[in-house]
Amino acid sequence: MTAREARPLAPGAFARLMQPFEPFEPHAVVAVAVSGGRDSLALALLARDWAAARGGQAVALIVDHGLRAESGTEAMAACDVLKGLGIEAEILRWSGVKPGTGLQAAARRARYRLLGEACRRRGILHLLLAHHADDQAETVTMRAARRSGADGLAGMAALVERADVRLLRPLLGLPRAVLTATLLARGVTWIDDPSNDDVRFERVRLRKAASDPAVLLPGAGAARAVLERRLSQAAVEVLEVDDAGATAVDWAGFCELEADLQARLLSRVVQAVGGRDHPPHRDRLAGATRRVVAGAARGKSGKGQDFTVSACRLMLRQAPVGHRLRWIVRPESGRKASQPLVPAEFFACGGPAATHVD
């Protein structure tokens, strides 16, 4: 999906994405980690409107890692853009000697440390991060190349509770194209981080070689990484969040997937939503996949075709807008998933309680 094909996030949609993270304090002040790029800038705008509607405020925190001569100027430019949009912004600088190896990991640790310190100083309890569905797909692919176990393939969690701040990722269920379309619709420009083109970093190499991950992931893990990449991209294309915050599978998009991807994707979804430690039995999964594909064969409304598998209830329903058919996946009656928001649930191979942060 491109930004031209995507629709901007509808009014009220971000409030629904934030709802599972409740409760928030009255007149909540939230922090947003902002780089100046399109993803974090879109999140800052959405958070600004969400907080203002509740009598609160969104504060942008910009980390200047000081890794390039231009970084300070770029941080100031991002700060000016935010202030022009009515968003308070603060620049946090990573000072001191930078390591010669493991630079990206060290920068990530420093970033979270600086963000956490700023939140403590300001008395802010909620830190919003702009990771989205495409980031999640890349995360899973990289972890597939490093480890073969299910735990190693878990993606970023939507919510991570720390001692003094909550890390919230409300955009995990949205593709980047939607965020870009949201900025374009508002006439907001952004600054793309030059490090996004730096091939020294694994995520950049993966992005540039997305059509052939085996090129950068040689060896025994290459085949698994290629498969995970295909599965991740399929999920970005067909998984959605419905108006009630439940996972939804676009029926038409699911039917266009290869049979092997259909079964694997459905397995990940029901395992995470149902909170099971193991995927469905092969025979039950095959039967469930056939029922999902059959979809609307018995009627346009889709009603009357609900069924259960692996502690999940699957319900075929028409979307309120456009009347597309979607399979809504919820925990079976009487069950409740332990993670409050799992918009990219199929990534949580060890169940929805997994809390991994990248």
C-alpha positions in Angstrom: 0.0 0.0 0.0 1.3 3.4 -1.0 0.5 6.8 0.6 -1.5 7.6 -2.5 -3.6 4.5 -2.1 -4.0 4.8 1.7 -6.6 6.9 3.5 -5.7 9.3 6.3 -6.6 8.2 9.8 -10.3 9.0 10.3 -11.3 11.4 13.1 -11.8 9.5 16.3 -9.8 6.5 15.1 -6.7 7.4 17.2 -8.9 7.7 20.3 -10.0 4.1 19.7 -6.4 3.1 19.4 -5.6 4.7 22.7 -8.7 3.4 24.5 -7.2 -0.1 25.4 -4.4 1.7 27.3 -6.8 3.4 29.7 -7.2 4.5 32.4 -5.4 7.8 32.0 -5.3 10.5 34.7 -7.7 13.5 34.2 -6.2 16.1 31.9 -3.4 13.7 31.1 -0.1 15.0 29.8 1.7 12.5 27.5 5.1 12.5 26.0 5.9 11.6 22.4 9.3 10.5 21.2 9.8 12.5 18.0 12.6 12.4 15.5 11.2 14.8 13.0 10.4 12.0 10.5 6.9 11.3 9.2 6.0 8.5 11.7 6.8 10.3 14.9 5.5 13.6 13.6 2.1 12.0 12.7 2.0 10.5 16.2 2.7 13.9 17.8 -0.2 15.4 15.8 -2.6 12.7 16.7 -1.5 12.8 20.4 -1.9 16.5 20.5 -5.5 16.4 19.3 -6.3 13.4 21.6 -4.8 15.1 24.7 -6.4 18.5 23.9 -9.9 16.8 23.7 -9.4 15.6 27.2 -8.0 18.9 28.6 -4.5 17.6 28.6 -1.3 18.1 26.6 1.2 16.3 24.4 4.9 17.1 24.8 7.4 16.2 22.1 10.8 14.9 23.2 13.5 15.0 20.5 16.7 13.0 21.1 19.8 14.4 19.4 22.3 11.5 19.3 25.1 13.8 18.1 26.3 11.1 15.6 26.4 13.5 12.7 27.5 17.1 12.4 24.0 18.0 11.1 22.0 16.3 13.9 21.8 19.4 16.1 20.5 21.6 13.3 18.0 18.9 12.3 16.8 18.6 15.9 16.2 22.3 16.1 14.3 22.2 12.8 12.1 19.5 14.1 11.5 21.5 17.3 10.5 24.5 15.2 8.0 22.4 13.1 6.4 21.1 16.3 6.2 24.5 17.9 4.5 25.8 14.7 1.9 23.0 15.2 1.3 24.1 18.8 3.2 21.3 20.4 5.7 21.9 23.2 9.1 20.4 22.3 12.3 19.7 24.2 15.6 18.5 22.7 17.5 15.9 24.7 21.2 15.5 23.8 23.3 12.4 24.1 26.7 13.7 25.2 30.0 12.0 25.9 32.2 9.6 23.9 30.4 7.3 21.5 31.4 3.6 21.2 33.2 2.4 18.1 31.2 -0.8 17.9 27.6 -1.6 18.7 26.7 2.0 18.0 23.0 1.4 17.1 22.4 -0.6 20.3 24.2 2.0 22.4 22.2 4.8 20.8 19.0 3.0 21.5 19.9 2.5 25.2 20.8 6.2 25.5 17.6 7.2 23.8 15.4 5.3 26.2 17.4 6.6 29.1 17.1 10.2 28.1 13.4 9.8 27.3 12.8 8.2 30.7 14.7 10.8 32.6 12.8 13.6 30.8 9.5 11.9 31.7 10.5 11.6 35.3 11.6 15.2 35.5 8.3 16.3 34.0 6.1 13.9 36.0 4.8 12.3 32.8 3.6 8.7 33.1 3.0 7.8 29.5 5.6 7.8 26.7 4.2 7.2 23.2 6.4 5.6 20.5 5.7 5.7 16.8 6.5 2.1 15.8 4.0 0.9 13.2 3.1 -2.3 11.4 5.9 -2.1 8.9 8.5 -1.6 11.7 7.0 -4.7 13.4 7.4 -6.7 10.2 11.1 -5.8 10.0 11.6 -6.6 13.7 10.2 -10.1 13.3 12.3 -10.7 10.2 15.5 -9.6 11.8 14.8 -11.8 14.9 14.0 -14.7 12.6 17.5 -14.5 11.2 19.1 -14.6 14.7 17.0 -17.2 16.5 14.9 -20.2 15.6 12.8 -20.4 18.7 9.3 -19.0 19.0 10.2 -16.6 21.8 12.8 -15.0 19.6 10.2 -14.2 17.0 8.0 -12.2 19.2 7.6 -8.6 18.0 7.4 -5.3 19.9 4.7 -5.2 22.5 2.1 -2.5 22.3 2.4 -1.8 26.1 5.5 -2.1 28.3 5.1 -1.2 32.0 8.3 0.2 33.5 8.8 1.3 37.1 8.2 5.0 36.4 6.8 5.3 32.8 4.6 3.3 30.5 5.8 2.8 26.9 2.8 2.9 24.6 2.8 1.9 20.9 -0.7 2.8 19.6 0.3 2.6 15.9 1.4 -1.0 15.7 -1.7 -2.0 13.7 -1.3 0.7 11.1 0.9 0.6 8.0 3.3 3.5 7.4 1.3 4.6 4.3 -1.6 5.6 6.5 0.6 7.8 8.6 2.1 9.4 5.5 -1.4 10.0 4.1 -2.5 11.6 7.4 0.3 14.1 7.2 -0.3 14.9 3.5 -4.0 15.4 4.2 -3.1 18.0 6.9 -0.4 19.7 4.7 2.4 18.9 7.1 5.9 18.4 5.9 8.5 16.3 7.6 12.3 15.6 7.7 13.4 12.1 6.8 16.3 11.0 9.0 19.4 10.4 6.8 20.3 7.5 9.1 17.4 5.6 7.5 19.6 5.2 4.4 22.8 4.2 6.3 23.5 0.6 5.3 25.7 0.2 8.4 22.5 -0.6 10.2 20.7 -4.0 9.9 17.2 -2.5 9.7 18.3 -0.3 6.8 19.9 -3.2 4.9 16.7 -5.2 5.4 14.6 -2.4 4.1 16.7 -2.0 1.0 16.8 -5.7 0.3 13.2 -6.4 1.2 12.6 -8.1 -2.1 15.3 -10.7 -1.4 16.1 -11.0 2.4 18.4 -13.9 1.6 20.9 -11.5 0.2 21.6 -10.0 3.6 20.6 -13.0 5.8 22.8 -15.8 4.5 23.1 -19.3 6.0 20.7 -21.6 7.7 18.5 -18.7 8.9 17.9 -17.3 5.4 15.0 -19.5 4.4 13.2 -18.9 7.7 13.8 -15.2 7.4 12.4 -15.1 3.9 9.3 -16.9 5.1 8.9 -14.6 8.1 9.3 -11.6 5.9 6.5 -12.8 3.5 4.3 -13.6 6.5 5.0 -10.2 8.0 4.1 -8.4 4.8 1.0 -10.4 4.4 -0.1 -9.4 7.9 0.5 -5.7 7.2 -1.8 -6.1 4.1 -4.7 -8.0 5.6 -4.8 -7.5 9.4 -6.8 -4.5 10.8 -8.2 -3.3 14.1 -12.0 -3.0 14.1 -13.9 -0.1 15.8 -14.0 -2.1 19.1 -10.2 -2.7 19.1 -10.4 -6.3 18.1 -8.2 -7.9 15.4 -9.9 -8.2 12.0 -8.8 -10.1 9.0 -9.8 -8.7 5.6 -11.5 -11.6 3.9 -10.7 -10.7 0.2 -7.1 -9.9 1.0 -6.7 -13.2 2.9 -8.1 -15.2 0.0 -5.5 -13.7 -2.3 -2.6 -15.1 -0.2 -0.9 -18.3 -1.0 -2.4 -21.3 0.9 0.7 -21.8 3.0 0.7 -18.1 4.1 -3.0 -18.3 4.9 -2.6 -21.1 7.3 0.5 -19.6 9.0 -1.1 -16.2 9.4 -4.3 -17.6 10.8 -2.2 -19.8 13.2 -0.3 -16.8 14.5 -3.5 -14.7 15.0 -5.5 -17.3 16.9 -2.5 -18.4 19.0 -1.9 -14.8 20.2 -5.6 -13.8 20.6 -6.5 -17.0 22.4 -3.4 -16.9 24.7 -2.3 -20.4 23.9 1.3 -21.5 24.3 1.1 -23.7 21.1 -0.4 -23.2 17.7 -3.6 -25.0 16.7 -3.4 -28.7 15.7 -2.6 -29.1 12.1 -5.9 -30.7 11.2 -7.9 -28.1 13.1 -5.9 -25.3 11.5 -6.5 -26.7 8.0 -10.2 -26.9 8.6 -10.3 -23.4 10.1 -8.4 -22.0 7.1 -10.8 -23.6 4.7 -13.8 -22.0 6.6 -12.1 -18.6 6.6 -11.5 -18.8 2.8 -15.0 -20.0 2.1 -16.2 -16.8 3.8 -19.1 -15.3 2.0 -20.0 -18.3 -0.1 -23.3 -18.7 1.9 -24.4 -15.1 1.9 -23.3 -11.6 1.5 -23.8 -10.6 5.2 -21.5 -13.3 6.5 -23.7 -13.9 9.5 -24.3 -17.4 10.7 -20.8 -18.6 9.9 -19.1 -18.0 13.2 -16.9 -20.7 14.6 -14.3 -21.3 17.3 -10.7 -22.6 17.2 -7.9 -22.6 19.8 -9.8 -20.5 22.4 -10.9 -17.9 19.7 -14.2 -17.1 18.2 -14.1 -16.0 14.5 -17.0 -13.9 13.3 -17.6 -12.9 9.6 -19.0 -9.4 9.5 -19.3 -6.5 7.2 -17.2 -3.4 7.8 -19.3 -0.3 8.7 -17.7 1.6 5.9 -17.5 0.1 2.4 -19.2 -3.1 3.6 -16.1 -5.2 3.1 -16.2 -8.6 4.7 -13.8 -9.1 7.7 -13.3 -12.0 10.1 -13.3 -10.6 13.6 -11.1 -12.6 16.0 -11.8 -12.4 19.7 -11.0 -14.6 22.7 -13.7 -17.2 23.2 -16.5 -16.3 25.7 -15.2 -16.1 29.2 -11.6 -15.6 28.2 -9.6 -12.4 28.2 -6.2 -11.8 26.6 -3.7 -10.5 29.1 -2.2 -7.9 26.8 -4.4 -4.9 26.5 -3.7 -4.1 22.9 -2.3 -6.5 20.3 -3.0 -5.0 16.9 -0.3 -7.1 15.3 -1.1 -10.1 17.4 0.2 -12.7 15.1 3.8 -11.6 16.0 3.4 -12.6 19.7 4.3 -16.3 19.1 4.6 -17.0 22.8 1.1 -15.6 23.6 -0.2 -12.2 24.2 1.5 -11.8 27.5 4.9 -11.5 25.8 6.4 -8.0 26.3 9.4 -7.4 24.1 10.7 -3.9 23.5 13.1 -2.9 20.7 
